[in-house]
């Protein structure tokens, strides 16, 4: 498992989710784009985000803010959702 930070912002065409490892020497990752709310909520659930954190993040994003979450993710989850930046 790796500790990292997830940021979520609402865009014209859905939601942009970025992951950054807390390790300053770790790679940068491309954002994951969620086309709609159900996909975003499913992603957060898949990443093991607590229901309370999902509700808070959802409220922040709906008000036009940036939600920032601390989380632990597996290497497999990173590979599935976030590709390294070339």
GUBA-831857 format. One record per residue: x, y, z of N, C-alpha, C in turn; residue in one letter. Coordinates in steps of 0.02 Angstrom, whole numbers, padded with zeros to 5 digits, always signed. Each point is the difference from the previous one (the first is absolute). Last residue first. Layout:
N
XYZXYZXYZA
...
# end
This chain:
86
+00208+00524-00951+00060-00016-00041+00055+00051+00007X
-00181-00070+00192+00009+00051-00051+00063-00016-00040X
-00149-00192+00123+00055+00048+00010+00003+00049-00057X
-00236-00109+00068+00060-00017-00038+00055+00051+00015X
-00233-00089+00131+00045+00056-00012+00063-00023-00035X
-00186-00152+00057-00032+00065-00008+00047+00057-00020X
+00069-00237+00029-00065-00001-00034-00026+00070-00015X
+00204-00033+00123+00008-00022-00070-00066+00002-00037X
+00000+00048+00231+00034+00053-00036+00006-00019-00074X
-00087-00162+00143-00048+00055-00009+00032+00058-00039X
+00140-00181+00059-00049-00020-00051-00051+00056-00013X
+00156+00024+00175+00033+00009-00065-00048-00018-00056X
-00115+00081+00222+00045-00054-00019+00031+00016-00068X
-00083+00182+00193-00021-00038-00059+00051-00054-00015X
-00094+00194+00197+00049-00052-00014-00026-00041-00059X
-00052+00271+00078-00020-00070-00004+00060-00045-00010X
-00113+00273+00034+00057-00043+00013-00024-00071-00003X
-00109+00225-00125-00006-00056+00045+00067-00035+00009X
-00139+00238-00098+00065-00032+00009-00007-00054+00053X
-00158+00170-00179+00002-00047+00056+00069-00032+00002X
-00094+00241-00103+00042-00058-00012+00000-00042+00064X
-00208+00170-00088+00066-00004+00030+00040-00060-00022X
-00235+00069-00051+00051+00028-00043+00070-00001+00029X
-00211-00097+00086+00001+00072+00012+00055+00035-00040X
-00025-00236-00005-00062+00028-00026-00005+00075+00010X
+00184-00121+00090+00004+00004-00073-00063+00030-00029X
+00007-00039+00234+00050+00050-00019+00002+00010-00076X
-00137-00173+00089-00027+00066+00016+00048+00056-00022X
+00075-00222-00022-00056+00013-00046-00028+00070+00011X
+00160-00081+00151+00031+00017-00064-00054+00019-00051X
-00074-00078+00208+00032+00066+00007+00030+00022-00066X
-00091-00217+00009-00054+00050+00006+00030+00070+00005X
+00150-00181+00000-00032+00006-00065-00054+00054+00002X
+00103-00058+00201+00046+00039-00042-00029+00010-00070X
-00117-00139+00148-00003+00070+00024+00045+00045-00042X
+00003-00236-00042-00062+00033-00021-00006+00073+00022X
+00242-00112-00044-00053-00005+00051-00062+00037-00023X
+00181-00110-00171-00014+00062+00035-00059-00009+00048X
+00117-00155-00164-00007-00012+00071-00011+00062+00041X
+00015-00041-00246+00063+00019+00032-00003-00008+00076X
-00193-00039-00134+00052-00049-00019+00066+00014+00034X
-00175+00158+00026-00015-00062+00036+00053-00053-00014X
+00012+00198-00121+00017+00013+00070-00013-00062+00043X
-00066-00011-00226+00073+00004+00006+00021+00009+00073X
-00229+00009-00051+00025-00069-00004+00076-00001+00007X
-00105+00210-00011-00015-00033+00064+00024-00072+00000X
+00023+00121-00201+00042+00029+00052-00011-00036+00067X
-00140-00059-00177+00067-00025-00012+00048+00027+00053X
-00224+00078+00002+00005-00070+00019+00070-00030-00010X
-00040+00230-00070+00001-00012+00072+00004-00073+00019X
+00098+00064-00241-00059+00022+00038+00006-00020+00073X
+00180-00029-00163-00049+00034-00042-00061+00026+00038X
+00263-00031+00074-00064-00034+00011-00053+00039-00038X
+00284-00025-00010-00059+00039-00014-00062-00043+00009X
+00270+00015+00091-00053-00046-00021-00062+00042-00009X
+00273+00077-00016-00065+00001+00034-00047-00053-00029X
+00269-00034+00006-00050+00036-00039-00066-00001+00037X
+00240-00012+00130-00051-00040-00034-00048+00044-00038X
+00273-00008+00108-00062+00038-00009-00048-00043-00040X
+00198-00107+00163-00018+00027-00066-00062+00044+00003X
+00167-00020+00216-00046-00042-00039-00017+00032-00067X
+00131+00090+00189+00039-00029-00056-00044-00044-00045X
-00082+00105+00202+00019+00053-00047+00041-00026-00059X
-00196-00121+00147+00072-00006-00010+00022+00052-00051X
-00227-00038+00049+00030+00043+00051+00076-00003-00003X
-00164-00034-00216+00030-00037+00055+00029+00049+00050X
-00208+00049-00166+00070+00015+00011+00024-00040+00060X
-00224+00024-00189+00032-00034+00056+00073+00021+00003X
-00252+00098-00108+00073-00006-00003+00024-00036+00062X
-00238+00049-00155+00027-00027+00062+00074-00009-00010X
-00227+00135-00115+00070-00018-00007+00026-00021+00068X
-00258+00010-00128+00042+00013+00058+00072-00023-00014X
-00204+00084-00178+00005-00050+00053+00044+00023+00057X
-00019+00134-00202-00019-00067-00023+00011-00053+00054X
+00048+00230+00045-00058+00005-00046-00026-00069-00019X
+00124-00001+00230+00017+00030-00065-00062+00002-00043X
+00080-00033+00278-00052-00006-00052+00023+00038-00061X
+00163-00120+00190-00031+00063-00022-00052-00015-00053X
+00177-00125+00200-00058-00006-00045-00027+00069-00016X
+00232-00148+00109-00036+00063-00007-00054-00009-00054X
+00168-00156+00179-00045+00002-00057-00032+00069-00003X
+00233-00127+00114-00051+00051+00004-00040+00000-00065X
+00157-00197+00146-00002+00052-00050-00057+00049+00012X
+00149-00247+00080-00037+00059+00022+00003+00054-00053X
+00015-00276-00030+00037+00063-00004-00045+00056+00024X
+00031-00292+00012-00042+00059+00000+00044+00062+00000X
# end
